[in-house]
């Protein structure tokens, strides 16, 4: 198994409050990681640092070449009146795809996610 991502001596503080310090881990292909802790202990901050969305105070994060990390925020940013299909289509807006390619991808995502009704409102999920 090859390593996907590793951290060495990660530290993060918000003002005078030290969130965590000296975290060193390595994640290998096929491994799963669960983070358990009380609110405010830095779980989300740690994941944001791994995804490159948050700066760290000290330490290093090393990722395997071409590794793609995605962070899903705890709070949703959806328009409740939108449909599942419209939301998925919006995700593809920035990609260089023609309308047919976008529609095929949306239909594939809907199938993989097992949505029976693509017109279902986000607010009902």
TORSE-211271 format. One record per residue: residue in one letter; x, y, z of N, C-alpha, C, CB in turn. Coordinates in pm, whole numbers, padded with zeros to 5 digits, always signed. Each point is the difference from the previous one (the first is absolute). Glycine has a CB too. Layout:
AXYZXYZXYZXYZ
...
! end
This chain:
X+00084-00119+00000-00084+00119+00000+00088+00125+00000-00183-00125+00121
X+00145+00219-00205+00077+00124-00003-00072+00108+00080+00094-00062-00226
X-00014+00155+00272-00054+00107+00084-00071+00103-00088+00184-00036+00172
X-00299+00083-00125-00076+00102-00070+00033+00140+00050-00182-00166-00036
X+00185+00179+00169+00024+00130+00061+00063-00020+00136-00195+00101-00124
X+00285-00011+00160+00060-00007+00133+00013+00141+00057+00125-00211-00061
X-00124+00218+00192+00021+00127+00067+00113-00016+00100-00244+00064-00028
X+00316+00042+00049+00109+00002+00097-00015+00123+00088+00153-00125-00157
X-00174+00102+00285-00001+00106+00101-00095+00116-00031+00233-00063+00047
X-00355+00030-00091-00099+00105-00028-00043+00067+00128-00079-00125-00201
X+00071+00257+00196-00050+00079+00112-00090+00109-00054+00205-00049+00137
X-00310+00081-00059-00094+00104-00039-00057+00065+00125-00055-00122-00215
X+00051+00254+00213-00061+00077+00109-00087+00108-00062+00195-00046+00157
X-00299+00083-00084-00081+00115-00036+00019+00101+00111-00171-00139-00132
X+00249+00241+00103+00035+00096+00104+00085-00069+00105-00212+00131-00042
X+00173-00114+00168+00074-00062+00110-00040-00144+00025+00021+00225+00101
X-00129-00271-00167-00050-00136+00025+00068-00100-00093-00220+00094+00075
X+00301-00182-00016+00065-00105-00076-00103-00109-00029+00226+00050+00107
X-00252-00076-00236-00100-00100-00040+00062-00139+00005-00117+00169-00146
X+00234-00184+00085+00075-00125+00008+00147+00029-00027-00202-00135-00073
X+00287+00042+00113+00143+00020-00024+00069-00135-00023-00004+00209+00142
X+00106-00203-00226+00089-00113-00028-00071-00127-00046+00150+00095+00168
X-00247-00080-00260-00069-00117-00056+00080-00054-00117-00226+00090+00073
X+00262-00215-00064+00071-00069-00109-00075-00129-00030+00225+00100+00068
X-00270-00114-00193-00070-00121-00042+00039-00034-00143-00192+00051+00155
X+00162-00173-00194+00015-00043-00138-00121-00083-00038+00253+00003+00016
X-00312+00026-00129-00114-00077-00049+00041-00072-00128-00164+00164+00104
X+00138-00293-00106+00037-00084-00113-00123-00041-00079+00200-00082+00127
X-00178+00041-00251-00109-00048-00084-00079-00107+00074+00132+00051-00208
X-00264-00042+00199-00086-00101+00061-00033+00024+00146+00095-00155-00159
X-00025+00245+00225-00028+00029+00141-00117+00096+00012+00242-00038+00057
X-00306+00031+00058-00108+00093+00034+00037+00068+00129-00175-00142-00117
X+00131+00267+00130+00032+00079+00118-00128+00057+00058+00228+00057-00092
X-00245-00070+00220-00112+00062+00070+00054+00098+00102-00144-00203-00035
X+00087+00322+00041+00041+00101+00098-00112+00015+00101+00145+00121-00169
X-00112-00143+00294-00098+00008+00108+00050+00100+00103-00075-00239-00037
X-00012+00328+00079+00039+00097+00101-00112+00097+00027+00237-00022-00070
X-00225+00094+00176-00099+00100+00038+00001+00117-00098+00025-00066+00241
X-00132+00143-00239-00005+00121-00082+00115+00092+00038-00252-00020-00021
X+00311+00081-00083+00106+00097+00025+00138-00058+00018-00171+00137+00099
X+00187-00267-00121+00132-00061+00020+00084-00005-00127-00101-00135+00180
X+00046+00184-00293+00081+00014-00121-00020-00106-00107+00160+00107+00145
X-00262-00188-00134-00022-00105-00100-00020+00059-00140-00102-00144+00178
X+00010+00237-00190-00028+00062-00130+00119+00082-00048-00244+00008+00057
X+00309+00061+00032+00119+00078-00036+00108-00090-00055-00055+00169+00176
X+00076-00282-00112+00101-00096-00047-00033-00046-00142+00041-00076+00238
X-00167+00040-00264-00040-00045-00133+00014+00111-00103-00157-00162+00105
X+00125+00285-00066+00016+00114-00092+00147+00020-00034-00205+00108+00097
X+00294-00126+00000+00144+00011-00027+00043-00106-00099+00038+00094+00231
X-00084-00218-00212+00035-00108-00093-00048+00031-00141-00012-00163+00188
X-00106+00225-00199-00057+00032-00131+00058+00128-00060-00208-00115+00071
X+00292+00187+00005+00060+00123-00049-00091+00121+00010+00132-00139-00151
X-00235+00131+00234-00095+00111+00015+00032+00089+00119-00171-00143-00107
X+00258+00097+00192+00035+00073+00122+00152-00002+00013-00222-00060+00114
X+00279+00172-00072+00144+00007+00022+00034-00063+00135+00016+00209-00140
X+00103-00267+00146+00047-00054+00127+00102+00095+00059-00042-00236-00077
X+00059+00230+00207+00097+00087+00067+00142-00054-00015-00177+00070+00162
X+00189-00201-00147+00131-00063-00018-00020-00145-00040+00105+00156+00169
X+00000-00215-00223-00004-00138-00045-00009-00008-00151-00108-00064+00215
X+00098-00060-00264-00007-00022-00144-00106-00105-00033+00242+00062-00022
X-00302-00043-00095-00093-00098-00056+00061-00042-00133-00208+00100+00116
X+00225-00230-00136+00056-00053-00123-00102-00092-00064+00236+00018+00090
X-00269+00010-00218-00100-00078-00071+00065-00072-00118-00181+00162+00069
X+00127-00280-00099+00046-00073-00118-00035+00083-00124-00030-00225+00117
X+00116+00219-00217-00025+00072-00125-00137-00037-00055+00246+00007-00049
X-00317+00091+00000-00131-00014-00064-00109-00046+00095+00119-00051-00208
X-00096+00059+00338-00103-00033+00098-00103+00112+00000+00164-00132+00142
X-00291+00094-00148-00109+00098+00002-00076-00017+00129-00019-00001-00253
X+00018+00106+00334-00073+00001+00127-00121+00091-00013+00211-00047+00129
X-00322+00004-00074-00122+00079-00001-00049+00012+00142-00060-00075-00235
X+00020+00195+00274-00051+00025+00134-00147+00035-00009+00226+00078+00081
X-00309-00149-00007-00142+00029+00007-00027+00070+00132-00060-00201-00146
X+00015+00326+00136-00023+00080+00120-00113-00057+00085+00082+00202-00123
X-00078-00173+00251-00103-00046+00093-00134+00064-00027+00176-00037+00170
X-00175+00163-00208-00127+00069-00025-00019+00009-00151+00018+00133+00217
X-00141-00156-00259-00028+00002-00143-00005+00142-00054-00126-00214+00024
X+00151+00225-00152-00003+00129-00069-00098-00007-00116+00239+00046+00065
X-00344-00125-00050-00095-00022-00107-00116+00097+00007+00065-00239-00002
X-00122+00266-00114-00124+00075-00008-00112-00101+00019+00098+00181-00156
X-00173-00171+00263-00102-00100+00032-00107-00015-00106+00043+00050+00236
X-00066+00052-00317-00103-00008-00102+00049-00074-00125-00096+00214+00088
X+00227-00233-00101+00056-00069-00117-00026-00149+00007+00176+00176-00018
X-00170-00239-00099-00014-00145-00007+00137-00065+00009-00210+00024-00139
X+00211-00152+00166+00125-00076+00005+00069+00010-00135-00096-00158+00173
X+00021+00142-00281+00058+00005-00135+00062+00136-00029-00169-00168-00075
X+00101+00276+00114+00053+00135-00023+00128+00022+00079-00233+00084-00040
X+00238-00134+00162+00120+00016+00083+00117-00074-00060-00143+00023+00202
X+00120-00145-00249+00107-00078-00063+00047+00066-00129-00094-00209+00100
X+00001+00265-00177+00036+00070-00123+00086+00122+00033-00212-00078-00111
X+00179+00147+00219+00077+00117+00042+00143-00033+00037-00210+00099+00078
X+00232-00218-00025+00136-00044+00037+00089-00005-00123-00093-00132+00191
X+00034+00102-00306+00078-00014-00124+00017+00131-00076-00082-00232-00014
X+00028+00341+00065-00001+00127-00072+00139+00048-00039-00206+00057+00124
X+00304-00076-00041+00134+00050-00028+00084-00090-00088-00013+00112+00215
X-00040-00227-00252+00078-00094-00081-00026+00024-00148-00009-00169+00186
X+00107+00137-00267-00010+00022-00145-00067-00120-00065+00208+00144+00002
X-00340-00152+00015-00079-00108-00056-00116+00059-00079+00064-00155+00190
X-00102+00088-00299-00119+00048-00068-00123-00049+00076+00119+00000-00225
X-00236+00048+00187-00123-00031+00074-00030-00149+00003-00087+00223-00064
X+00116-00293-00045-00025-00145-00003+00090-00071+00100-00067+00016-00241
X+00193+00020+00246+00094-00062+00095-00044+00028+00144+00187+00025-00166
X-00232+00097+00193-00046+00034+00134-00121-00084+00038+00086+00234-00028
X-00180-00247-00065-00121-00077+00028+00032-00147+00026-00130+00158-00141
X+00222-00214+00064+00041-00139+00021+00062-00017+00138+00037-00029-00247
X+00049+00122+00286+00063-00008+00132-00102+00013+00112+00208+00094-00098
X-00303-00002+00082-00103+00018+00102-00082-00128+00013-00011+00248-00048
X-00029-00305-00064-00079-00124+00005+00081-00113+00063-00126+00073-00204
X+00255-00079+00178+00087-00101+00061+00006+00020+00151+00135-00015-00212
X-00118+00140+00255+00005+00029+00144-00132-00036+00067+00164+00184-00042
X-00276-00148-00021-00130-00033+00056-00017-00151+00015-00095+00208-00102
X+00141-00281+00003-00010-00146+00005+00088-00057+00110-00048-00004-00246
X+00172+00051+00254+00093-00050+00102-00049+00032+00141+00187+00028-00162
X-00250+00089+00177-00051+00042+00130-00138-00059+00029+00131+00210-00021
X-00186-00279-00077-00128-00069+00011-00117+00093+00030+00125-00198+00077
X-00124+00316-00142-00113+00091+00012-00108-00046-00096+00149+00193+00067
X-00266-00223-00014-00111-00043-00083-00068+00116-00070-00034-00192+00153
X+00037+00310-00090-00067+00117-00054+00098+00116-00009-00221-00078+00095
X+00276+00105-00214+00097+00111-00013-00062+00137+00024+00124-00139-00162
X-00256+00146+00160-00070+00127+00024-00030+00023+00148-00099-00020-00228
X+00148-00070+00313-00021+00014+00144+00068+00129+00047-00012-00253+00031
X-00058+00328+00052+00054+00126+00053+00106-00030+00106-00220+00118-00046
X+00326-00038+00045+00106-00013+00099-00057+00009+00142+00166+00100-00164
X-00266-00016+00182-00056+00022+00133-00063-00126+00060-00041+00235-00066
X+00010-00334-00018-00063-00121+00051+00101-00108+00037-00197+00053-00139
X+00323-00029+00112+00102-00104+00029+00033-00005+00148+00094+00031-00228
! end
